[in-house]
Amino acid sequence: MRILHVAPRYWPALGGAESHIAELSQRLAAEGHTVTVVTTAAQSLDAFWSRRGQTVSSAAAKHEGVRILRFPVRHFPMPGIVFPAGRLLIWFFSRIHVPVSWLHRLAKFAPWTPQLRAWLTNTGEEFDLVGAFSIVFEGLCHDALRYAGQHRLPFVLTPFTHLGAGPSPGSDRPSRVYTMRHQLDIAQRSAALVAMTPTERSYYAAHGVDSEHIHVVGSGVTPSRLLGGDEQAFRRQFGIETPIVAYLNALAYDKGAMTTIEALRRLWDQGHDVSLVMAGSLMADVRRYLADLPQAVRERVTVLGPIDEPTKRNLLAASSLLVNPSRIDSFGIVFLEAWLYRKPVIGATAWGMADVVSDGKDGLLVPFGDAEALAAAIKRLLHDRDFATRLGAAGETKVYAQHTWERKYAILSQLYSDLVESS
């Protein structure tokens, strides 16, 4: 098969979605398929709204058999204001029922990638299937859908929808930029939609997507690549002797970063000798929050920023538990990574999260933003080690039974083959 993947970011960019896209693309290439990934030059997320964001310099590359074509993101003046304002304007127009075609036109500027769009319009290359990822970048998804339609190719959407922690899926503030009418239009016009969880499937089925076109696959891990972490190496490198609570995600409010720090502050005030290690891209809101913390608190929070794979493995080996109390994750690959090390996990009661973490069986779930509840959950896992061990072991069993990439790839490669054969 000749496969075209359109994605907002790709290797070496870090993130759960990026890991999923790279794993799928590389496995397809290893099996002998021709895979081209068309993406932006953004390496860090803030490169979409800031000229100071990290970018990848090479316009074309090949990695693990996958051909990568990268195109720059253009910015309007004052992009830090214009980009979020533009997203808010699109959401507002969606709410007041501006025609979907107008919304698609506006979405082309958030982010603004005219060279990528021109390549899709003018390329003479031939493909058998088009896949697009991350519905929050709906302009790119719509460009991919349009290309697939023009060339009569099957189109597969993997939306990675963040459904939030509101009273119903898609009802809170963060999820509004994933569930607009023109985004649903892309999902409805897809030949297949790959959902991360049954909750995501139910959401799209209730919003006009043919349920027969929705495939719940989720994401996965490759144990041989993740195991082998060295606890003592991590402790020596960072000079930490106490039990470690690990946080592995972007450091942002909606990811639960501030709530995690506030929970640890409560435990430190109670006299608990425990360390917090946070690894991931540091967003502006948390950067400001950290700067305002008392010096004594800041010194107890180890912020590593983005880390490489060996350091991540060592951190997982060294930690007592993992916290990921986020309301903007579509799945949470980090839970699987922690479970491979038999570590108990704590997530938020956000939509889709209970499809991954079974509360009280392989992890704990707490209300998003509730520092008291999170502190109590951390305290329980630190002090009831038998309970923590049972949760971690159950999580490990779940990974091997349901969430290895061998299992996920078998489903996705068969889906691709079936779509190509029937097109």
N, C-alpha and C positions, 0 to 999 in steps of 0.2 A: 504494500500500500504506500501511496505517496500522501503524507499527512502534513497539513498546515495547522500549527497551533498559534493562536494570537493571544498574547498575555501581557499584562501591564509591566511586570518585572520578571526577570529570569536570572538564573545563575550568573554571577556569584551573589545575587541579592538573597538575603536571608528572610525566612518567614515560613509559616505553615503552608500557605498556598503555593509559595515558590518551591518548597520542597516537594509538594505533591506533583506539580507540573513537571519539574525536572525528573522525578522518578519515573513518571509515566513516559515522558519523551525518550529518556535514555533506555528504558526497557524495550520500547518499540524499535528504537534504532538497533539495539543489540540483537533483536530478533530478525533483522534484515530489512526492516521497513525504512523508507526515506522520510526523515522528519525534519521539517523546517520550523523554527520558532521565530515569529516576528514579534518584536517587543520594543519597549522604549529603552533609553540609555539610563533610566533611573535605577540607582542601586539602593538608596535609602528612600523611604516613603515620602519624606519631606521634599524630595527633588521634584515632586509633582506641583508643589506650591511655593517652592523657595529656590532661588538661584544658588543658594549655599548648600543645597542638598548634594549628597554624593552621587556621582554618575560614573558609568563605565565608558572608558574612552574609545575602545575598539568598536567600529561600526559593524564588523562582521567577524565571526569566530566559529570554531567548531570545538565542541566539548562532549566527550563520551559518545561520539558518533552523531551528535545532534548539530545541525547547522543553525546558527543564531544570527539573525539580522536585527540590529539595534538602530533605533531612530530617535533623534533628540526630542525632548519636551520643550516647547516654547512657552514663554511666560509673558503675560501682560504687565504693564507697569504696576508696581505695588502688589505682586502676586500673593503675598501673605494675606492681603485683604480681599483682593479680587477673586481668588480661587474659592475660598469658602463662601463669599457672597454670591458667586455664580451658582454654587451648588444649592444654596438656600433659595435662590431665585427659581431654579429649575423645580425644586420641590414645591414651591408656592404655586407655580404655574400648573404643576401636576394636580395639586389640590383643587384648583379652580377650573379644572377640565379644559385647559388649553389643548388643542388637537395634538395627538401623539406625534404626528409628523413634525410639528414645531419643536416638541421636546427633544426629539432625536437631533434636530439641527442645533439646538442649544448645547446638547451634551457633547458635541464635537470639540467644544472649547474647554472641557473640564475632565481630563487634561487636553491640552492643545497639541496635537501630533500630526501636523499637515503632511510631513514627509512619509510617515507610516501609511497614512491614508492614500497618498499618491502612489505608493508602491502597490498597495492592494488594487488600486484602480487600473494601473498600467502594466502590471507584470504579465508576461506571456508564459510563465511557468504553469505547468499542469499539476493538479492535485486530485486525489480521490475523496478526501474528507477534510472538513474544516472543524477545528475545535476552538472554542473561546472560553476564557476563564475570568472570574471575578466580576460580577454584575455591577458592583459599585463603580467600575470603569466602563459604564455602558456604552460610551462613545466607541471604544475599541470593539466591544462585543457587537455593536450594530454594524460597524464597518465589516467585521468578519461575516456576519449574517448576510449582508448585502452581497459580498463577494461570493459566498456560497450560493446564493440565489441566482446571481448572474450566470454562474457556471454550472448550475443544476447539480450541486454537490450536497451530500448530507451535512447538516450542521449540528454539532454537539455543544451544548452549553453546560459548563460547570460553574454555577453562580457563586458558590461559597457565601451563601446568604447569612447575614447576621440578623437574627430575628429578635434580638434584644431580651430584656427582662421585664417587659410590661405585662399588663393583665392578659393580653393575647399576643400571639406572634406578630411581629411587625408593628406594634402599637406604640413603642416608646421612641424617644428622640433619636438615638443613634441608628435605629433600624429604618428610619424614614428615608435614608438615602440608598437603601437597598430594595425598596418595595414601591417605587414610583410606577406610574401607569406605563410609561414607555419601556421601563425595565421588564415589567410583566409582559409587554408586547413581544419583546425578544424571546422570553421564555416560551410564550404561546406559539411562536413560529419556529421553534427548534424541532429538529427531527428526533432529538433525544435530549433529556436533561438529566445530568448526573447529580444526585442529591447526596449530601453528606449524612443526613439522618432521616429517620421516619418523620420527624416533625417538619423538616424542610419539605419533604415529599407532600405531606398533608397540606402545607401552606400553598404550594403551587397548584395542587389538585383543586383546592378550594377557590383558586383565582384563575381558572380558565385554562390550565394546562391539562391536556389529555393524560389521564393517569397511566395509560399504557405506554406513554413516552417518557415517564419518569422512572429512573433506576436508582435505588438507594444503594450506594457503594461505600461511601465513607472514604477515609484515608487509611494509610497503613505505615508500617515501619519495617525495616530490614534488620533483624536482630544482629546478624553478623557484623554489621557496620556500626552498631551502637554499643554493643557490649565491650567490656575490656577497660572500663574506666578505673583510675587509680586514686582511691580516697586519700592516701597519704601524700601523693604528689600534689593534689590540690591543696591540702592543708599546709604543706610546706611552702608552696608557691605564694599563698595569700596569708600565711601566719594565723590561721584560725584553728583553735583547739576545741571550742565548744560545739554542741549540736548545731546543725545548720538547717535553716528553713530556706529552701530554694524557690526563687521566682524566675521563670524563664518565659519571657514574653516582652513585647514592646512596653516600655515604661510610660503608660498613659493612664489618665483617670478611668476611661471606659474599660481598660484592661484590668482594673483593680489594683494598680500600683500604689496609689495613695492609701487605699483601704488596707492593703497589706502592711504598709509602714505604720499606720495608726494602730493596727492590731498588735504589732510587735511592740509598739510603745507601751501599750497596756500591760503586756507581759513583762517588759523590762521594769516598769513601775512596780510590779508585783514581786520583783526580785528574781525572775527567771533568767538564767544565764544561757542565752541562746543567740545565735548569730543569724542575720538576714543577709543573704547574697542574692542580688538582683542582676540578671543578665538580659540584655536586649537593647534595642534602640531607644534612646532617651528623647521623649517628646517634650515640646516646649512647656506644656502645663506642669509636668512633673519636675522639669528643670527649675522652674520658678518655685515650686513647692519645696524642693530640697534646699534651695538657697535660703528660704525663710525659716527652716527648722533650726532649733537650738543646736549649737555646736556639739553638745554632748550626744544628741540624737543622731546627727549626721555622721558622727564618727562610728556609730554602731551599724550603719547601713553600708554594706560593701556593694557599690555599683560598678559592674564590670563593663557595661556597654555590650555591643555585639561581641560574641566570642566564637572561636573556631570550634570545630568538631571535637578535637582532643580535649580541650578545656571543658566543653559541655559534658563529655563522658565522665571526666574526672569529678565535675560538680555533682552530677547525678549519683555517682558512687559515694561521694562524701556526705550527701544530704540525708537528713532524717525523714524529710517529707517534702512534697512539692505543693505550692499554692498557685492557683490560676483562677482567681475569683473574677473572671471577665464576663462582661455582657455583650461583647462584640467578637465572639469566636463562632465559626460555623461548625467546628468539630473539636479541635484541641489535640493536635498530634502530640503535644508535650505530655499529655497524660499517658499516652502509650509509651513514650520514651522513659518516663519515670517508672511505669509498671515493669518494664523490662529489667529494672534494677530492684524490683520488689519494694518499691517505695509507695507508701500511701499518698493519696492526692486529695486536695480540697479544691472544689470548683464553686461556681455561683449557680444559683437556681435561675439560670437563663434558659430561654427556649432552645431545645436541642441538646443542652448539656446533660440532662437526665437520660438521653439516649446513649450517651457515652459513659458517664459515671453513674453507677448504681449506688445511690446513697445508703451508707451503712453496710454495703457489701464489698465494694472495692475502692471506696473513697467516701468523702463527705461533701455535701452541698450546703451552702449557706446563702442567705439573701444577698444580692448584689449591694455593695456599699455599706454593709453592716459590719463595722469593725469589731463590735462586741462579740457577735456571733462567730466571726472569723477567729478572734483571739481564743474563744472557748474551744473551737474545733482544733486549733493548733495545739493548745494546752493539752487537750485530751490525747492527741496522737503522740505528743512528746512524753507523756507520763504513763499512758496505758500501752506499753510496747507490745503486749500480746495482741491487743486489738489492732494496732498499727501493722503488725506483721501479717495478720490474717487478711487485712485489706490489701496490702501489697502483693501477697501471694495470689489472691483472687484476681487482682489486676493482671498479673503475669499470665495466669491461665487464660484470661479473656483475650489478651494480645495474641497468643499462639493459636487460639481457637478461631478468632474472628478477624484480626487486624494486621496480618503480615502482608507485605506487598506481593508476595507470591499469590495470595488469594485475591487481592484487589486487582492485580494485573490480569489474571485469568478472566475476570469479569469484564474489565474494560476492553481488553484486546478482542474478546469475543463480540462485544457490542460494536466496536469499530468494524470488524469483519462483516458482521451481519448487515450493517448499514450500507457498507460499500457494495456488498453482493446484491442487495435489494434495490440499489439506486439505478 
